[in-house]
Amino acid sequence: MALAPVERLDILVLVDNVTDSLSSVPPFVTREWQRLQQKGMRLVAGGSLCCANHGLSLVITAHGPNGSRTMLFDGGPVDYAVERNGARLGVDFGSIDAAMLSHGHWDHAGGIPRALGMMRAANGARDVPLYLHPGIFHERGQRQSDGGVLPMDRIPTPGQWREFGAEPIVTDQPLTCLDDMFYVSGEIPRVTTYEKGLIGQVRRVAEGAAWEPDPCLMD
């Protein structure tokens, strides 16, 4: 595999844990309000602004010598955050060529189905490649102080992703995509002593099976 060189990389924060219009930023960062004004905001009001939500979603565009390609990296926790922020930030969902889910947690996956719908509505109903690790489909939960387990929302199966308009690419191996301007790492080994993972996380590999420890989140 060989990554192609790019001239510029733009990262648009679609969903994040916080929204902050007051703190200072480096010169290469465009503030949310500045972006909103570029996209038509003429009055500062609550309805004009993006919403923060627990999770992450990034629209990443690589500009190469033969044009640009765009990847959706995660989808935040919920459909309305993707739709609200995408409309206000002027995201061209039709230009998004592929998507990937960094790991199998609801706060990164919950908004992807809606994002896929907006992509297909803008790209002529073309299915969108979606990169997934095979380990994300296990049911997960968090062990509670009383010994019980609070389950997490499940990640859709490959078949369900197809119904949403994705073309699932399920692999734990590294690969390049989108004219070799993007590198999908595949499974990342845990090799350092500080990588203790998410303490208390558990999973079960089949319906009704016993919960087993799953702190390292190998997907």
N, C-alpha and C positions, 0 to 999 in steps of 0.2 A: 504494500500500500504506500502511496505517496500523496501527501496533501498538496494541492495546488496553491500557489501563492495568491494572496488577495491584496488589493490596494487599500481596502478600508473595511472595517467591521462596525456596523451600527447595531446597538442593543437597545430596543425599546421595552421599557418595563410596562407590561400590560396589567399585571396584578402583583402586589407586594403587601407585606404585613403592615406597612405604614404609608401615610401620605404626609409630606412635609414641604411647605412652601416658604419656610422662614430660614432654615439653616443654610449656611454657605455651602457652595459646591465647587468642585474643580472646574477649570475653564472648559474642559472637554464635555461637561455635562450640561444638558439642556433641562431646565426646570419644567415641572409639570405645567405650571401656568403659562410659561412661554410657549410650550407645545400647543396647549389649548388655544391660545391666541392665534397661533399660526393656522390652526384648523377651524377658526371661525368664532371663538368665544369673544363676545363683546360686552359682557356684563358678568362680574364676579358674583356668583350666587351658588348655593348648595347644589342646585340642579345642574350647574354647569361643570362641576368638578368630578374627578374620578373618585372611586371608593377604594379604601384599603380593605383587605380581607386576609385571613390567616392562610398563607400559601404563597405560591410563586408562579408567574407565567412571563416568559420573555419572547419577544419577536426579534429574531437575530437575522440580519441581512449581511451577507458577504458580497462585496463588490470585487469582481475579478476582471481580467482583461477582456473577457468575452461576455460580460454582463453580470447581473446580480442574481443571487439565489437566496431564498428566505426559508428559515426553519422556525417553527413554533416549538419552544422548549418549555414543556409543562403547560398546564392549563388553569392553574389556580384551583380553588376549592369548589366553585359553584358557577352555574351557567350565567346568572345575572351579572356577576362581576366582569366576566369576559365581554358580555354584550354591552354593558354600560360603558366600561372603559374603552373598549375598542371603538365604539361610535364616537366618543368624545376625543380620542387621540388620533382619529382619522386613519385607523389601521386598514390597509387594503388587504382584506382576507383573501381575495382572489389571487394575490401574488404570492401567497404562502405555498411553497412547493412540497413541504413535508413537515411532519411533527414527530416529537419523541417524548416519552415519559421517562423522567430520570430515575424514578423508583416507584414502588407500588403503594403509595399513600394517597388517601383521598384528597388532601389539601393541594396536591399537584395534579391530580387526575380529574377532579370533579367537573371542571369547566371544559375539558377537551371535547366531549360530545357536542356541546353548543358551538364551540369553535369550528368543529368539522362541518356542522350544518351551515355556518356562515361562509366557510371556505367554498363549499360546494354550490351554495347559492350564487357565489360571485365568480366561480371558475367554469361554469357550464356543466355542473353536476359531475365533475371529474373526481374519482376517488383519490384520497390523499394518503401517501405512504406514512405509516406510523410505526416507529421503532420501539420495541418492547422487549424487556428481559423475560425469559420464561418463568422466573420466580415471582413475578408480581401478582400472579393469579391466586396464590394461596390466601385463605381467609386469615386476617390478622386481628390482633386485639392488644389491649394493654392490661397487664396484671394490676389489680387494685389492692389496696391495703388490707381488705378483708379476705384476700385470697381469690376472689372472683375475677372474671375477665370482662372488660368493656370492649365489645367488638368494634372494629372499624368498618366503614362502608367498603363494600367489595369493589375490586377493579373489574371492569367488564371483561368477559372472555373474548378470544379472537373472533368468534362468531358474532358476538354482540357488537364488537368494534366494526365489523363489516356492515352490519345493519346501520350504524351511525355514518357510514360513508368513508371508512378508513380502509386502507390496504395494509393489514398488519404484517410487520416483519419482525418475527419473534426469534431472537438470537442472544446468546451470551458472549459472542465473539466480536472483536473490534472490526470496524469497516469504515470506509469512506462513502460519502454520498453527495448528491447535488454538485455534479461536475468536480468531485473530489475537493470541494472547498470546505466540507464539514467532515469531522471525524467523530464517530460514535464509539465510545471507549469499550463497550461491552462490560463484562463483570470486572470489578476492581477488587483485587485481593486485599485482605486486611493483614498488613505485614508489620505494623508498628505498634508499640506497646500502648500508646494512648488511644488507639482505635477500639474503644470498648463498646461502641454502638449505642443503641437506645435501650437502656436498662429497663427491664420489665416488659418489653415487647414479646409477644408470643404469636404463634401461628398454628394452624392445623391444616394438614394436607388433604383431608377428605371430610365430607360432611359427617358430623358425629364423632370424629376422631378426637383424641385427647389433645389439648393445647400443649405445645412444646416451645421451649425458649427460642427466640429468634432475634437476638439483640444486634447482630452484625449486618442485617439488611443487605444481603449479598446482591440483590437486584438493583 
